[in-house]
Amino acid sequence: MSIFGGIVVFVIIWWLVLFIVLPWGVRRDENPEEGHEPGAPVNPRMWLKVGVTTAISTVLWGFAYWAIESDWISFRTP
């Protein structure tokens, strides 16, 4: 896998994991202020979710890298 291919795979995995992690621990505001969206979370904790997403993505990228480099998954004709 080339450097560019590795970065592309990591970015795709990162975004997929982010959308999986986003709903974790979300609580909506029971008494929203006037003009605020009633479904908006009280404390979204985005930096924590970005960190968790990066950690999970790194592990998944390592597995994907191993699978591609070991020819366990190959899209090339033999």
N, C-alpha and C positions, 0 to 999 in steps of 0.2 A: 504494500500500500504506500502510495506516495504521501508526502507531507500534505499536499493540497487535499488529497482524498481522505486522509485522516482527519483534517480539520472539518471537512464537509460532513463526514460521518458523525463527528463529535457535536457539531452544531445541530444537526437533525435530531440526534438523541437528546441533546440538552433541551430543545424546545418541546419535544414530546414529553419528557419528564416534567418540565415546568408546568405544562397544562394538567398533568396528573397531580402534581403537588399543590397547585393553587387552591383547591377547595379545602385543604386540611386546616382544621381549627378555625374556620370562619364562623363568626357570630355576627348577626345583624343587630343594628341598634334598635332597641324596642321603642324608644321615644326620640325619633329623629327631629332635628331642628327644622324650622321652616325653610324650605328651599333645598334641603338635602335629600338625596335619594334614599328612600326607606330600605332598600335592599343592600345598601353599601355596608361593608363590614366595619365593625368598630375599630379594630386594630388589625390591619392586613398582615403585618410582620413580613414584608416583602424581602428584606435582607436575609432573614432566617430562611425563607423559602428559596431564595437564590443560592444560598450556601448549601442547603440540603440537595437542591437540584444539581449543583455542580458535583457534589460528592457522589451521588447516585449515578450521574452521567459518566463520571470518570471510571467507575467500576464497570458499567455496561459497555463503555467504549473499549476498555481493556479486554473484555470478553469478545467483543466484535473484532478487535484487532487480532487477537489470537485465532479466532475462527477463520478470518480471511487469510492470514499469513500461513496457517497450518494446512491450507487447502481443504479444510473440513467443509467449507462452503466455497464453491468455485463456479464462476460464471463463464469461464473460459472453456473452449472445446478441447478435449484431450488429444 
